[in-house]
Amino acid sequence: MISVAVAIPLVLAVFAIALVVGRTLRPAALPHSEMEKQRLIEAAEVEAETLKRQAALDAKELAGKARAEVDAELRGRQAALEKQLSETAGRERELERQERQIKQRREEMERSEKQLAGREVAAEAAARVAAAQAAEARTRLEKIAGLSMAEAKARLYDEVRDEARRSAADECKKIEDEAHAAAEEKSRMVISAAVQRYASEYVAERTVATVPLPSDEMKGRIIGREGRNVRALEAATGVDLIIDDTPEAVVISCFNPVRREIARVALTRLIADGRIHPTRIEEMVEKATAEVEQQCKEAGEQAAFDLGLPRLHPELVSLVGKLKFRSSNAQNLLQHSIEVGFLAGAMAAELDLPVKTARRAGLLHDIGKAVDQEAEGSHAAVGAAAARKYGEPPRVVQAIEAHHGEVPATDVLDHLVDAANVLSGQRPGARREMLESYVQRLHDLERVACSFPGVERAFAIQAGREVRVVVENSRVSDQEARLLSKDIARKVEAELAYPGQIRVSVIRETRATDYAK
């Protein structure tokens, strides 16, 4: 909209333009008449007047519109100002309310601080009183119980430790029961299948060889002039001949079973031939040596063939055959090695392991006993060295070396060979023990069991395969009985040497007695 201040100058400008136009047109119309001039002037004046009135009307209209706009703007500003005043008043009221709340909270906090300070003072006083009462009560308790605080702590510690041991024993028993339940059936199946699939005859070998004589006159011929024949035979074979102790028989004594067999064969042939002198003795010993070596070779080849192991080194075959003349606790070692090979292979088949490798390790596990008299070290170490020398696989060498626990077992095959060795050696009738060692082992078992506190009596039964321990009911609880069986078993393992395994059974009973009168 155009304001009044703008409209008035605009009207004046239009009037000035009309005058200028009139003056401009006046010189150009000189040739016309006066009347025409007068008419033009009047028309211009009329038009100027009309423009003036129109300009005045426009100016009034513009002024009215401008006034209305100004009034509307003033009213809007007034409303906005009133709204701002209202909001400011509301904010002031809110600030006043918050200020009152803050003041109120400050007063409450001051009151709370005063209360807390009072309570703290009261709590300190109560704590001092409680400490004094606790010290007094502790003193009274120590007097009543007859124990100091350190002694009470020690007794409490012992009780807690015993309770923890009982809880640990219960947990161990639970874990062992679960493990046994899972493994017992599988182990029984594997071992029973292995034992059932292999059955062998028991062969016991003598530790000395006896050669029968047709008559006692033959003893003189064997002795020879001044004993030269006996000395020649003993020098050629490395054995000792016992002639005078038994009638019509000669006893050959030697720790080396192969030499003893060579001497037996040579002496038997000399007696059958009748010509006994040093030269003939040397010839017969050479022939007997060749024959025994051939027997060893054939026995080793037969054992390898029975187990399905055709690719054994010739030296290993010969060593296996020499086990035919060796025995352990009256059990023939060649037969024992074949048994171990079959049993290890059967268990390997049950567990989906290489059967031929297990049989090979079982057959060769005691190979060191064929040469342990000629080399230093245990038969397991000697046998492993021989197997390694003749190109046996590492698993077989490891099983040979670990079958008595001299080195840690690192393969399942090690455990299979060890288990098969125990099965073959511990079956009834396989081996015989000396009476003295048997009695001594029983005595040692009972001694070890009785060395623990709370044990009343101990009995070694089942040929030393089990020891039953009777404990005092008042000193050993059920949980402690479980721990005691483990402690006795660990001590037996550490101090005694025994074949197989020994079962430790701890027996605790409660007896109630009364009399009817």
RODO-2510 file (C-alpha; in nm, 4 decimals, decimal comma):
residues 517
     n   res          X          Y          Z
     1     m     0,0000     0,0000     0,0000
     2     i     0,1012     0,3687    -0,0842
     3     s     0,1061     0,5977     0,2189
     4     v    -0,0356     0,9625     0,2299
     5     a     0,3152     1,1079     0,2246
     6     v     0,3787     0,9377    -0,1068
     7     a     0,0344     1,0109    -0,2674
     8     i     0,0407     1,3923    -0,2368
     9     p     0,3718     1,4409    -0,4257
    10     l     0,2439     1,2012    -0,6885
    11     v    -0,0676     1,4197    -0,7528
    12     l     0,1441     1,7308    -0,7764
    13     a     0,3731     1,5630    -1,0261
    14     v     0,0805     1,4668    -1,2447
    15     f    -0,0484     1,8310    -1,2387
    16     a     0,2916     1,9599    -1,3361
    17     i     0,3067     1,7179    -1,6252
    18     a    -0,0309     1,8419    -1,7497
    19     l     0,0877     2,2054    -1,7446
    20     v     0,4033     2,1132    -1,9330
    21     v     0,2014     1,9291    -2,1939
    22     g    -0,0269     2,2290    -2,2290
    23     r     0,2600     2,4687    -2,2785
    24     t     0,4218     2,2354    -2,5267
    25     l     0,1144     2,2000    -2,7349
    26     r     0,0431     2,5702    -2,7286
    27     p     0,3285     2,6790    -2,9668
    28     a     0,2448     2,4019    -3,2096
    29     a    -0,1155     2,5201    -3,2338
    30     l    -0,0421     2,8842    -3,3221
    31     p    -0,1893     2,8528    -3,6630
    32     h    -0,5285     2,7457    -3,5150
    33     s    -0,8018     2,9646    -3,3893
    34     e    -0,8417     3,1026    -3,0411
    35     m    -1,1436     2,8952    -2,9877
    36     e    -0,9533     2,5804    -3,0405
    37     k    -0,6922     2,7002    -2,8013
    38     q    -0,9488     2,7830    -2,5464
    39     r    -1,1055     2,4410    -2,5848
    40     l    -0,7778     2,2660    -2,5428
    41     i    -0,6966     2,4690    -2,2359
    42     e    -1,0318     2,3892    -2,0822
    43     a    -0,9970     2,0252    -2,1706
    44     a    -0,6554     2,0216    -2,0132
    45     e    -0,7814     2,1964    -1,7048
    46     v    -1,0733     1,9542    -1,6803
    47     e    -0,8402     1,6622    -1,7213
    48     a    -0,6036     1,8097    -1,4671
    49     e    -0,8888     1,8607    -1,2228
    50     t    -1,0032     1,5057    -1,2841
    51     l    -0,6541     1,3749    -1,2250
    52     k    -0,6297     1,5890    -0,9150
    53     r    -0,9543     1,4542    -0,7737
    54     q    -0,8564     1,1035    -0,8688
    55     a    -0,5187     1,1559    -0,7064
    56     a    -0,6883     1,2905    -0,3964
    57     l    -0,9210     0,9893    -0,3847
    58     d    -0,6309     0,7533    -0,4372
    59     a    -0,4366     0,9331    -0,1694
    60     k    -0,7268     0,9011     0,0754
    61     e    -0,7721     0,5358    -0,0131
    62     l    -0,4004     0,4754     0,0258
    63     a    -0,3966     0,6629     0,3543
    64     g    -0,6894     0,4544     0,4833
    65     k    -0,5274     0,1331     0,3839
    66     a    -0,1978     0,2423     0,5378
    67     r    -0,3786     0,3395     0,8579
    68     a    -0,5556     0,0027     0,8652
    69     e    -0,2276    -0,1788     0,8097
    70     v    -0,0569     0,0203     1,0812
    71     d    -0,3494    -0,0450     1,3173
    72     a    -0,3381    -0,4195     1,2392
    73     e     0,0375    -0,4295     1,2895
    74     l     0,0023    -0,2406     1,6155
    75     r    -0,2679    -0,4808     1,7325
    76     g    -0,0442    -0,7816     1,6399
    77     r     0,2502    -0,6364     1,8210
    78     q     0,0285    -0,5583     2,1193
    79     a    -0,0966    -0,9201     2,1245
    80     a     0,2588    -1,0577     2,0955
    81     l     0,3719    -0,8248     2,3690
    82     e     0,0844    -0,9343     2,5927
    83     k     0,1683    -1,3001     2,5198
    84     q     0,5355    -1,2403     2,6065
    85     l     0,4296    -1,0630     2,9241
    86     s     0,2066    -1,3570     3,0124
    87     e     0,4867    -1,6106     2,9453
    88     t     0,7331    -1,4022     3,1455
    89     a     0,4897    -1,3884     3,4340
    90     g     0,4465    -1,7698     3,4138
    91     r     0,8189    -1,8218     3,4096
    92     e     0,8613    -1,5898     3,7073
    93     r     0,5955    -1,7858     3,8943
    94     e     0,7739    -2,1156     3,8011
    95     l     1,1100    -1,9796     3,9126
    96     e     0,9562    -1,8665     4,2387
    97     r     0,8078    -2,2139     4,2874
    98     q     1,1418    -2,3845     4,2116
    99     e     1,3192    -2,1455     4,4433
   100     r     1,0757    -2,2353     4,7198
   101     q     1,1343    -2,6086     4,6504
   102     i     1,5136    -2,5643     4,6541
   103     k     1,4904    -2,3756     4,9783
   104     q     1,2679    -2,6464     5,1193
   105     r     1,5086    -2,9216     5,0099
   106     r     1,8048    -2,7330     5,1537
   107     e     1,6266    -2,7125     5,4842
   108     e     1,5451    -3,0845     5,4690
   109     m     1,9085    -3,1674     5,3869
   110     e     2,0289    -2,9597     5,6767
   111     r     1,7875    -3,1410     5,9062
   112     s     1,9041    -3,4802     5,7603
   113     e     2,2684    -3,3892     5,8100
   114     k     2,1997    -3,3021     6,1695
   115     q     2,0141    -3,6328     6,2153
   116     l     2,2960    -3,8288     6,0457
   117     a     2,5545    -3,6622     6,2618
   118     g     2,3556    -3,7606     6,5657
   119     r     2,3127    -4,1136     6,4433
   120     e     2,6850    -4,1398     6,3646
   121     v     2,7694    -4,0345     6,7134
   122     a     2,5162    -4,2851     6,8480
   123     a     2,6527    -4,5595     6,6174
   124     e     3,0081    -4,4969     6,7321
   125     a     2,8964    -4,5166     7,0882
   126     a     2,6996    -4,8357     7,0170
   127     a     3,0014    -4,9842     6,8341
   128     r     3,2235    -4,9122     7,1313
   129     v     2,9689    -5,0707     7,3594
   130     a     2,9324    -5,3732     7,1253
   131     a     3,3086    -5,4171     7,1015
   132     a     3,3360    -5,4071     7,4760
   133     q     3,0491    -5,6553     7,5089
   134     a     3,2053    -5,8821     7,2393
   135     a     3,5398    -5,8759     7,4154
   136     e     3,3675    -5,9528     7,7425
   137     a     3,1644    -6,2323     7,5777
   138     r     3,4791    -6,3711     7,4104
   139     t     3,6552    -6,3712     7,7441
   140     r     3,3622    -6,5503     7,9075
   141     l     3,3435    -6,8007     7,6207
   142     e     3,7175    -6,8697     7,6397
   143     k     3,6829    -6,9254     8,0132
   144     i     3,3814    -7,1519     7,9671
   145     a     3,5249    -7,3471     7,6709
   146     g     3,8774    -7,3556     7,7998
   147     l     4,0054    -7,2505     7,4514
   148     s     4,1762    -6,9386     7,3306
   149     m     4,0736    -6,7665     7,0090
   150     a     4,3692    -6,9158     6,8208
   151     e     4,2801    -7,2626     6,9462
   152     a     3,9149    -7,2144     6,8531
   153     k     4,0183    -7,0977     6,5059
   154     a     4,2437    -7,3992     6,4675
   155     r     3,9645    -7,6337     6,5765
   156     l     3,7181    -7,4638     6,3419
   157     y     3,9730    -7,4881     6,0607
   158     d     4,0163    -7,8584     6,1276
   159     e     3,6403    -7,9120     6,1274
   160     v     3,5997    -7,7185     5,8016
   161     r     3,8909    -7,9065     5,6451
   162     d     3,7456    -8,2407     5,7532
   163     e     3,4084    -8,1414     5,6152
   164     a     3,5737    -8,0374     5,2877
   165     r     3,7591    -8,3688     5,2742
   166     r     3,4330    -8,5551     5,3289
   167     s     3,2617    -8,3530     5,0585
   168     a     3,5584    -8,4110     4,8271
   169     a     3,5447    -8,7831     4,9027
   170     d     3,1736    -8,7916     4,8174
   171     e     3,2358    -8,6029     4,4943
   172     c     3,5300    -8,8285     4,4037
   173     k     3,3150    -9,1337     4,4714
   174     k     3,0406    -8,9951     4,2497
   175     i     3,2837    -8,9181     3,9665
   176     e     3,4499    -9,2584     3,9991
   177     d     3,1139    -9,4355     3,9948
   178     e     3,0114    -9,2504     3,6806
   179     a     3,3446    -9,3247     3,5111
   180     h     3,3325    -9,6904     3,6131
   181     a     2,9753    -9,7227     3,4932
   182     a     3,0752    -9,5862     3,1537
   183     a     3,4046    -9,7771     3,1169
   184     e     3,3386   -10,1060     3,2936
   185     e     3,1078   -10,2493     3,0299
   186     k     3,3296   -10,1445     2,7403
   187     s     3,6493   -10,2765     2,9026
   188     r     3,4839   -10,6063     2,9906
   189     m     3,3599   -10,6467     2,6371
   190     v     3,7029   -10,5755     2,4841
   191     i     3,8988   -10,7986     2,7233
   192     s     3,6493   -11,0841     2,7185
   193     a     3,6335   -11,0750     2,3398
   194     a     4,0147   -11,0810     2,3211
   195     v     4,0447   -11,3700     2,5684
   196     q     3,7654   -11,5726     2,4068
   197     r     3,9118   -11,5323     2,0600
   198     y     4,2462   -11,6717     2,1733
   199     a     4,3083   -11,9889     2,3746
   200     s     4,6471   -12,1498     2,4246
   201     e     4,8068   -12,4353     2,6108
   202     y     5,0222   -12,3669     2,9145
   203     v     5,3800   -12,4838     2,8797
   204     a     5,6204   -12,4793     3,1776
   205     e     5,9954   -12,4952     3,1142
   206     r     6,2567   -12,6255     3,3595
   207     t     6,5371   -12,4017     3,4714
   208     v     6,7889   -12,6842     3,4415
   209     a     6,8324   -12,9601     3,1842
   210     t     6,8722   -13,3257     3,2760
   211     v     7,0262   -13,5831     3,0412
   212     p     6,9489   -13,9475     3,1291
   213     l     7,2335   -14,2017     3,1164
   214     p     7,2027   -14,5655     3,0163
   215     s     7,4130   -14,6594     3,3195
   216     d     7,6427   -14,5126     3,5795
   217     e     7,9425   -14,6435     3,3805
   218     m     7,8713   -14,3677     3,1254
   219     k     7,9536   -14,1075     3,3893
   220     g     8,3174   -14,2153     3,3876
   221     r     8,3389   -14,1892     3,0110
   222     i     8,1807   -13,8404     3,0254
   223     i     8,4298   -13,7321     3,2900
   224     g     8,7254   -13,8739     3,0946
   225     r     9,0828   -13,9078     3,2023
   226     e     9,1459   -13,6576     3,4832
   227     g     8,8165   -13,4838     3,3868
   228     r     8,9332   -13,3661     3,0442
   229     n     8,6022   -13,4508     2,8717
   230     v     8,3987   -13,2571     3,1268
   231     r     8,6309   -12,9579     3,1036
   232     a     8,6191   -12,9649     2,7229
   233     l     8,2389   -12,9842     2,7191
   234     e     8,2034   -12,7059     2,9751
   235     a     8,4530   -12,4866     2,7883
   236     a     8,2837   -12,5428     2,4517
   237     t     7,9291   -12,4775     2,5750
   238     g     7,9779   -12,2457     2,8734
   239     v     7,7672   -12,4570     3,1099
   240     d     7,8241   -12,6426     3,4383
   241     l     7,7839   -13,0215     3,4470
   242     i     7,6631   -13,1832     3,7707
   243     i     7,7390   -13,5546     3,7418
   244     d     7,7654   -13,7076     4,0884
   245     d     7,4461   -13,5761     4,2483
   246     t     7,1868   -13,7821     4,0586
   247     p     7,2045   -14,1505     3,9663
   248     e     7,1997   -14,2350     3,5941
   249     a     7,1563   -13,8682     3,5014
   250     v     7,3659   -13,5604     3,4303
   251     v     7,2344   -13,2167     3,5274
   252     i     7,3267   -12,9235     3,3042
   253     s     7,3166   -12,5883     3,4833
   254     c     7,3452   -12,2529     3,3085
   255     f     7,1745   -11,9163     3,3259
   256     n     7,1733   -11,8923     2,9463
   257     p     6,8958   -12,1257     2,8244
   258     v     7,0317   -12,1402     2,4684
   259     r     7,3710   -12,2572     2,5874
   260     r     7,2002   -12,5072     2,8152
   261     e     7,0038   -12,6471     2,5190
   262     i     7,3175   -12,6702     2,3033
   263     a     7,4948   -12,8604     2,5804
   264     r     7,1951   -13,0938     2,6234
   265     v     7,1771   -13,1758     2,2511
   266     a     7,5539   -13,2248     2,2245
   267     l     7,5725   -13,4466     2,5355
   268     t     7,2749   -13,6563     2,4232
   269     r     7,4409   -13,7243     2,0897
   270     l     7,7754   -13,7992     2,2507
   271     i     7,6114   -14,0545     2,4791
   272     a     7,4294   -14,2116     2,1843
   273     d     7,7500   -14,2227     1,9759
   274     g     7,9667   -14,3541     2,2586
   275     r     8,2832   -14,1854     2,1334
   276     i     8,3569   -13,9180     2,3901
   277     h     8,6808   -13,7230     2,3643
   278     p     8,7686   -13,3509     2,3270
   279     t     8,7783   -13,3491     1,9459
   280     r     8,4481   -13,5302     1,9166
   281     i     8,2985   -13,2983     2,1787
   282     e     8,3920   -12,9900     1,9727
   283     e     8,2355   -13,1433     1,6591
   284     m     7,9159   -13,2305     1,8417
   285     v     7,8939   -12,8861     2,0007
   286     e     7,9283   -12,7198     1,6591
   287     k     7,6544   -12,9401     1,5159
   288     a     7,4323   -12,8806     1,8211
   289     t     7,4881   -12,5051     1,7920
   290     a     7,3839   -12,5070     1,4280
   291     e     7,0811   -12,7220     1,5114
   292     v     6,9656   -12,4964     1,7996
   293     e     7,0089   -12,1839     1,5859
   294     q     6,8003   -12,3501     1,3171
   295     q     6,5391   -12,4365     1,5785
   296     c     6,5347   -12,0734     1,6938
   297     k     6,4912   -11,9550     1,3365
   298     e     6,2123   -12,2019     1,2672
   299     a     6,0375   -12,1195     1,5960
   300     g     6,0561   -11,7466     1,5209
   301     e     5,9296   -11,7949     1,1661
   302     q     5,6448   -12,0124     1,2934
   303     a     5,5473   -11,7526     1,5524
   304     a     5,5507   -11,4759     1,2911
   305     f     5,3500   -11,6956     1,0547
   306     d     5,0913   -11,7754     1,3239
   307     l     5,0439   -11,4049     1,3914
   308     g     5,0390   -11,3131     1,0208
   309     l     5,3623   -11,1103     1,0317
   310     p     5,5710   -11,2194     0,7309
   311     r     5,8067   -10,9192     0,7072
   312     l     6,0210   -10,9470     1,0187
   313     h     6,3941   -10,8844     1,0054
   314     p     6,5906   -11,2166     1,0124
   315     e     6,7718   -11,1131     1,3295
   316     l     6,4424   -11,0361     1,5015
   317     v     6,3085   -11,3741     1,3866
   318     s     6,6107   -11,5435     1,5453
   319     l     6,5694   -11,3470     1,8683
   320     v     6,2009   -11,4388     1,8857
   321     g     6,2953   -11,8037     1,8405
   322     k     6,5444   -11,7827     2,1289
   323     l     6,2533   -11,7013     2,3582
   324     k     6,1522   -12,0655     2,3158
   325     f     6,4302   -12,1554     2,5594
   326     r     6,3542   -11,8738     2,8057
   327     s     6,0941   -11,8754     3,0813
   328     s     5,9605   -11,6243     3,3312
   329     n     5,8065   -11,7595     3,6504
   330     a     5,7825   -12,0991     3,4779
   331     q     5,5983   -11,9473     3,1783
   332     n     5,7571   -12,0049     2,8380
   333     l     5,8412   -11,6653     2,6932
   334     l     5,7831   -11,7569     2,3292
   335     q     5,4379   -11,8881     2,4086
   336     h     5,3790   -11,5816     2,6275
   337     s     5,4847   -11,3459     2,3461
   338     i     5,2529   -11,5203     2,0994
   339     e     4,9680   -11,4913     2,3505
   340     v     5,0367   -11,1211     2,3997
   341     g     5,0426   -11,0705     2,0219
   342     f     4,7067   -11,2418     1,9761
   343     l     4,5444   -11,0627     2,2716
   344     a     4,6753   -10,7196     2,1690
   345     g     4,5549   -10,7771     1,8129
   346     a     4,2107   -10,8866     1,9333
   347     m     4,1718   -10,5780     2,1529
   348     a     4,2980   -10,3543     1,8709
   349     a     4,0332   -10,5043     1,6412
   350     e     3,7638   -10,4257     1,8980
   351     l     3,8852   -10,0634     1,9116
   352     d     3,9291   -10,0228     1,5313
   353     l     4,3084    -9,9920     1,5590
   354     p     4,5746   -10,1503     1,3300
   355     v     4,5636   -10,5211     1,4161
   356     k     4,8954   -10,6159     1,2515
   357     t     5,0801   -10,3377     1,4317
   358     a     4,9349   -10,4456     1,7668
   359     r     5,0296   -10,8098     1,7035
   360     r     5,3793   -10,7051     1,6015
   361     a     5,4288   -10,5036     1,9189
   362     g     5,2859   -10,7876     2,1302
   363     l     5,5149   -11,0488     1,9777
   364     l     5,8255   -10,8318     2,0177
   365     h     5,7464   -10,6773     2,3582
   366     d     5,9797   -10,9202     2,5467
   367     i     6,2418   -10,9465     2,2716
   368     g     6,4937   -10,7864     2,5076
   369     k     6,4901   -11,0972     2,7278
   370     a     6,6595   -11,2867     2,4457
   371     v     6,9640   -11,0578     2,4649
   372     d     6,9447   -10,8920     2,8081
   373     q     7,2217   -11,1199     2,9365
   374     e     7,4517   -10,9742     2,6729
   375     a     7,3520   -10,6059     2,7081
   376     e     7,3046   -10,3601     2,9937
   377     g     6,9659   -10,2197     3,0865
   378     s     6,6143   -10,3481     3,1435
   379     h     6,4691   -10,5919     2,8932
   380     a     6,2186   -10,3249     2,7794
   381     a     6,4948   -10,0771     2,6941
   382     v     6,7161   -10,3482     2,5380
   383     g     6,4246   -10,4797     2,3325
   384     a     6,3299   -10,1300     2,2131
   385     a     6,6899   -10,0652     2,1076
   386     a     6,7010   -10,3936     1,9140
   387     a     6,3671   -10,3218     1,7450
   388     r     6,4808    -9,9726     1,6527
   389     k     6,8084   -10,1112     1,5183
   390     y     6,6313   -10,3564     1,2874
   391     g     6,3879   -10,1023     1,1448
   392     e     6,0674   -10,1562     1,3381
   393     p     5,8026    -9,8763     1,3228
   394     p     5,8185    -9,6069     1,5938
   395     r     5,4830    -9,7128     1,7416
   396     v     5,6095   -10,0672     1,7897
   397     v     5,9348    -9,9449     1,9473
   398     q     5,7418    -9,7154     2,1817
   399     a     5,5063    -9,9984     2,2868
   400     i     5,8038   -10,2273     2,3622
   401     e     5,9767    -9,9622     2,5702
   402     a     5,6637    -9,8545     2,7623
   403     h     5,5018   -10,1910     2,8417
   404     h     5,6430   -10,1891     3,1965
   405     g     5,5929    -9,8166     3,2588
   406     e     5,9631    -9,7304     3,2418
   407     v     5,8774    -9,4536     2,9947
   408     p     5,5419    -9,2705     2,9763
   409     a     5,2802    -9,4239     2,7469
   410     t     5,1995    -9,1922     2,4557
   411     d     4,9821    -9,4136     2,2372
   412     v     4,6796    -9,6373     2,2797
   413     l     4,8937    -9,9248     2,1498
   414     d     5,1187    -9,8902     2,4567
   415     h     4,8246    -9,9568     2,6871
   416     l     4,6997   -10,2468     2,4754
   417     v     5,0357   -10,4265     2,4863
   418     d     5,0627   -10,3655     2,8610
   419     a     4,7096   -10,4997     2,9193
   420     a     4,7735   -10,8041     2,6989
   421     n     5,1001   -10,8725     2,8859
   422     v     4,9140   -10,8659     3,2181
   423     l     4,6345   -11,0879     3,0841
   424     s     4,8811   -11,3484     2,9616
   425     g     5,0946   -11,3450     3,2751
   426     q     4,8210   -11,3269     3,5387
   427     r     4,5756   -11,5888     3,4164
   428     p     4,5474   -11,8844     3,6569
   429     g     4,8221   -12,1398     3,6069
   430     a     5,0346   -11,9248     3,3797
   431     r     5,3099   -11,8568     3,6307
   432     r     5,4348   -11,9934     3,9602
   433     e     5,5900   -11,7875     4,2366
   434     m     5,8388   -11,8776     4,5005
   435     l     5,6820   -11,9439     4,8407
   436     e     5,9146   -11,7036     5,0179
   437     s     5,8378   -11,4088     4,7896
   438     y     5,4681   -11,4872     4,8079
   439     v     5,4631   -11,4869     5,1885
   440     q     5,6767   -11,1737     5,2002
   441     r     5,4413   -10,9900     4,9674
   442     l     5,1419   -11,0774     5,1857
   443     h     5,3282   -10,9590     5,4936
   444     d     5,4256   -10,6303     5,3242
   445     l     5,0675   -10,5663     5,2154
   446     e     4,9371   -10,6078     5,5683
   447     r     5,2202   -10,3944     5,7068
   448     v     5,1495   -10,1052     5,4703
   449     a     4,7760   -10,1181     5,5437
   450     c     4,8277   -10,1205     5,9223
   451     s     5,0599    -9,8169     5,9089
   452     f     4,7646    -9,5751     5,8782
   453     p     4,5893    -9,4339     6,1875
   454     g     4,2504    -9,5788     6,2653
   455     v     4,3277    -9,9211     6,1093
   456     e     4,2442   -10,2061     6,3447
   457     r     4,3398   -10,5120     6,1357
   458     a     4,4429   -10,5928     5,7765
   459     f     4,4195   -10,9207     5,5858
   460     a     4,5881   -11,0033     5,2524
   461     i     4,3647   -11,2500     5,0630
   462     q     4,3217   -11,4015     4,7167
   463     a     4,6910   -11,4753     4,6750
   464     g     4,7814   -11,1152     4,7449
   465     r     4,5374   -10,9731     4,4888
   466     e     4,3288   -10,8031     4,7582
   467     v     4,3871   -10,6555     5,1023
   468     r     4,0934   -10,6024     5,3364
   469     v     4,1356   -10,3356     5,6014
   470     v     3,9145   -10,3203     5,9125
   471     v     3,9027    -9,9719     6,0683
   472     e     3,7804    -9,8441     6,4039
   473     n     3,4261    -9,7152     6,3818
   474     s     3,4848    -9,4276     6,6239
   475     r     3,7916    -9,2890     6,4436
   476     v     3,7103    -9,3316     6,0737
   477     s     3,3873    -9,2117     5,9092
   478     d     3,2364    -9,3428     5,5875
   479     q     3,3811    -9,0557     5,3829
   480     e     3,7224    -9,0959     5,5473
   481     a     3,7112    -9,4688     5,4688
   482     r     3,6955    -9,3871     5,0978
   483     l     3,9959    -9,1551     5,1297
   484     l     4,1791    -9,4162     5,3364
   485     s     4,1413    -9,6780     5,0620
   486     k     4,2970    -9,4352     4,8133
   487     d     4,5835    -9,3476     5,0489
   488     i     4,6631    -9,7153     5,1114
   489     a     4,6536    -9,7911     4,7378
   490     r     4,8921    -9,5025     4,6612
   491     k     5,1345    -9,6174     4,9329
   492     v     5,1253    -9,9765     4,8030
   493     e     5,2063    -9,8476     4,4545
   494     a     5,4983    -9,6441     4,5889
   495     e     5,6581    -9,9022     4,8206
   496     l     5,5817   -10,2526     4,6902
   497     a     5,6610   -10,4482     4,3740
   498     y     5,3852   -10,6835     4,2610
   499     p     5,2398   -10,8266     3,9403
   500     g     4,9010   -10,7126     3,8137
   501     q     4,6874   -10,5045     4,0454
   502     i     4,5826   -10,5174     4,4121
   503     r     4,2345   -10,4322     4,5359
   504     v     4,2131   -10,2347     4,8626
   505     s     3,8857   -10,2790     5,0562
   506     v     3,8254   -10,0714     5,3698
   507     i     3,5586   -10,2175     5,6020
   508     r     3,3824   -10,0064     5,8648
   509     e     3,0967   -10,1435     6,0699
   510     t     2,8737   -10,0240     6,3517
   511     r     2,7844   -10,2692     6,6274
   512     a     2,5105   -10,2137     6,8870
   513     t     2,5060   -10,4504     7,1840
   514     d     2,2590   -10,4907     7,4662
   515     y     2,1622   -10,7617     7,7142
   516     a     1,8208   -10,9088     7,7937
   517     k     1,7891   -10,9669     8,1683
***
